[in-house]
Amino acid sequence: MKNPPRFIVLENVCGFEKSTAHDLLRDVMIDKSYYVEEYVISPTEIGIPNSRPRYYLLAKLACCCCKSSNTEIMGKWPVNDNTAVYRRKTIGEYLCSEAARDSSLSISSETVKRFANVMHFVTPGSCYSACFTKAYSRFAAGTGPILVLFKNTQEQRLIDRNKIQEQNRASVPAFEEICLEVGKSGDFA
């Protein structure tokens, strides 16, 4: 590579760190003089309200004064006096107003009534959500967070399954919102 990037950030699924692809990547990075740090952490530790643990690799092109790469995968994000404290964001900070009006994302009141006890409901005020999956269009349970939008802010603080069924205000998140919540820019979507 003629002009290697100065920094590399990689996010992947847990388990990647035990794969042959990981070992090859790490060997190449070190061979190309990168200082490497690896983490398996929950995105909530760095301010992203998604609870599924992820593998992160941070690499910096080494200079003569850089220390050698870490050989262990860390389970905690480093915090010291020079590290910014991450503010936990709410789901509402990732919502797109157009998506709130998109009826194709709505979940029928029959589906909500039938599966409310196994659905993971979140409101714009929620600071935590389960992981997103590809099963939204195929299954009602175990698919990921279901967004509930109430007309009044007071109602949004407390998730009442009966109110959700009455008002039929449940929907799946829009693709753009999922991208924003997992740290991708609006341009990516």
N, C-alpha and C positions, 0 to 999 in steps of 0.2 A: 504494500500500500504506500503510495507516494506521499500523501498528506493524511496521516491517521488523525482521527478526531482527538481532541484533548481530553474530553470526558465522554464516558459511555454509561447510560443507565439502562438496565434491563429488568423488566418485570415478567414473571412467569408463574405457572402453577406450582404449588407445593409438590415436591417429588422430583421436580426438574433437577434439583441439587444432587440427586442420587443417580442421575442418568449418565450414559456415555457421552451424550451431546454436551452436557454440563462440563464433564472432565476435559473434553476436547476444547471447548470454548475457553475454559480457565487456563489450560496449557498454552493456547495461542496468545491469550491476553498477556500472560506473564512473559512469554517468549518475545512479545512485541514491546516489552518494557512498560506495562501498565501496572500500577498499584491497584490491587483489587480488594474490595470489601464485599461480603455477602451477608444477607439477612433473610430470615424467615420470620415475618412479623405480620400482624393484623394491620390493614390500612388505617384503622382507627388510631393507631399510635402516631401517625403522621398527619392527622386531621381529616382523613377521608372517611365518611360515615358508612363504610362497608366492612362487614365483619369477617369475611373469608380470608384466612391467612394466605399470604403470597410470598414468593421468592423474589428478592431484589438483589441485583448486582450493581455496584457502583465502581467505576474504574476511572482512574486518572493517569494520563500519560506521565510516567515517572521522570523526575529530574535527578540530578546527581545527589541532591540532599534528601530525597524521599526515602521513607522507610520501606522495608520489604512487605509484600502482600501478606494479608492475614490468611492463615491456613484453615481456620475454623469458621463455620457459618454461625453468625450470631443470632440470638433469639430476642434481642432487645435493641431498640434504636438508641444510639449513644446520645446522652444528654450531658452537657457541661455548661459552664458560664458563657461560652461563645455560641452556643446552639440556640436557635430560635425556638421558642415554646410554641407548639402547634395548637391553634385554637380549633376546637372541634366544631365543625360546620353543621348546620341543619340541612335536612333534605330540601327545604324551601330555597336554599341558596343555589340549588342546581336546577330548579324547575324552569321550564320554558313556557311562557304564557300561551303560545300557540298550541302546545301539547295539551294544556288544560281544556281546550275547546275541541280537541280532536275526538269525535265520537267513536272512531274505530278502535280506540284504546280502552273504551268503557267495558266494564264487566257486567253482564246481565244480573238483574236482581235475583233471578232464580239461582244462578251460579253462586252468588254471594250467600244467599239464604242456605243453600245446600252445603257449602264448604267453609262457611265463616269460621268455624272452630279450628280449622287447620290452615287457614290463610295467615300470612304475616302482613298485617296492616301497618302502614306508616302514614304520618301526616307531614305537612310542610315543617312543623316544629320538631319532628323526630331527629335525634342525633345519631341514630343507629339504624342500619338496615341489614338484612340477610344478603347473601350473595345473589347475583343475577344469574339466571340460567336460560337455556334455549327452550325450555319447556312451557313458556307462557301460553303459546297457542295450542298446546296439546293436553296439558293437565291443569287442574284447578289447584291442587295442593302441591306443596314442595317446589314451587316455581320461582320464588323470590318475593321481594316486597311488592305489596299492592298499595298503591297510592290512594289516599282518601282525602278529598277536598270538601270541607264544610264551608257554608256561607259565612259563618261567624267565627272569629279567631278563638273565642272561648271554647267552642266545641272542638277545635283542632288539637287542643292540649290533651284531651282525654278520648281515647278510642273506645267508643261504645258500639259494639257489633250490631245491636238493635237499630241504632240511628243510621248506621251504614246501610243496613237492609232497607230501612224506611226511605231514605233519601236517594238511594241508588247513585252514590257519588264515588264509587270505586273504579279505578282504572289501573292498567299496567303502565309503567314508565315509558316515555318515548325514547327512541334510540339516542337522540341528542342528549337527553337527561342522563342516561346510563353512561354515555361517553364522558360527560362532565363529572359525574360522581366518581368515576374510577380514575380521574386525573387527566383525561384527554381534553384537548382544547376544543372549542366550538368549531374550529376549522376542520377538525378531524371528521366530525359527523357530516 
